[in-house]
Amino acid sequence: MKKLIPIVLLISAFALLLTACGSEATGGSDRPLLIMATSADFPPFEFINEDGEYDGFDVHMARALADILDMELRIDNMDFNGIIATIATGQADIGVAAISITEERLESVHFTVPYFETTQVVIVQNASPIQTPAELFAMGADANIAVQVGTTSATVASFYLPDAQRHEFNMATALVMELNTGRVDAIVIDHAVANEFIADQPNFRILEDYLGIEEYAIAVAFGNEELLEQLNQAIQQWLGSDDHTRIYNMFFGGN
Amino acid sequence: MGLSFLSTPPPGWEEGFLFDVYRGLIRGNGWVSLLEGLGITMQIALGAVVIGVALGFALSLMRISKSKILKGVAAVYLSVIRGTPVVLQLFIWWFVVFAATGTTRLWVAIIAFGINSAAYVCEIFRGGIMSVDKGQTEAGRSLGLSGIKTMMFVVLPQALKNALPSLGNEFIMLIKETSVVGFIALVDLMRAANLIMSGTFEPVVPLFSAGILYWIVITILTQLLTLLERRLRRSDNR
């Protein structure tokens, strides 16, 4: 036991050191800081890769946009549910997390021009008798579904499945675990993310019909119109660039 | 149930704080969700405290017993449960242990928190038992009571009285600790506030409403515990 104490202390000290230099951007640069709020549980848009670094379509795009604006990007990772409030209260500059433009969100933040179009889909276990979303809707109060808190998937699900038992999780990855246990019949989620999850989970399938089309954009606080305008120009410039094609193919090339 | 007939804000509530109150608590029947959430919170806390006290009491007896095996089991239990965060335990219960069973969210939460609480209750009871003067046991034994009877009729009643304030404290802590059950998609008071916030992006009304509800329940409980303690202490004043 006595021998353990110095080891434990050493590990703790090391862990403290690691966190001290853990943030994405470490000063040193004169460029102004651009703080990005995201929720890195949503592959291929934002996730933490095998090297423990932030990765994904949104992350690459944000880095490209920061370069265009000559700013230093720093990433703050949080629950998706907290992102809009974080932007609205000015604790971060931009919300980039596969955020769909909705009327409710527009009451709290500005959105840039859209940079991605997506749909909502239903995922079930291969063995499930459910073949179409309509069959799931027809189950009414007997349907058990899992969605992520504060996402448009949750809104879409409550619209199409008003009577269903809706279980809301903080993290998208928890939905996959929940469907794996068989405690829910289906999960409702963004299409591109669904493809990513399906690739890892051969026992799941996506139902063919989708529910609603949505557009992703970057959230910016009210009163920060200057940044909004700069971002709009940067996004349009980036969308027309080879870099966009390269990054798009990197994450969606297979589909 | 609800005030959904108020589908537009009442006169004078169209903006500012009153509008936030309207959209947070009335428009989507947020106040109903908060009260239902409070119900879940209390069910988990009450269920867990029952398991916690029963199991914790058994563990404390194991810990002071003379059997090395019982002592060892209790020590391992305490070390594992107190050495890991309750959220982690909750995840393990939900996604690993009970994954293949049909156990409901509520029961998994009650079991997770009950088992967690038992470790702390065990130490509270042990502290209570230790606090009874050794002379009491000696007196009981010399009056001809067996070891078990001395424990049951002389030591434990006094130990319980000494442990009561800490036990009450544990219950209060438990009510607040359950606020993490949202992680397994159980809609308790905290998660109800969170869901309102994810719809309106307005934090003040749901957070303060939930805070006030927690505070009211805990204040009432504290008063009841004070009354109980006073009742038990009546025989001290002569």
Interface residues (C-beta under 8 A of the other chain):
Chain A: N81 I84 A85 A88 E104 R105 E107 S108 V109 A146 V149 G150 A154 H167 E168 F169 N170 A174 M177 E178 N180 T181 G182
Chain B: F95 A99 A100 R105 G182 F183 I184 A185 V187 R191 N194 L195 M197 S198 G199 T200 F201 E202 P203
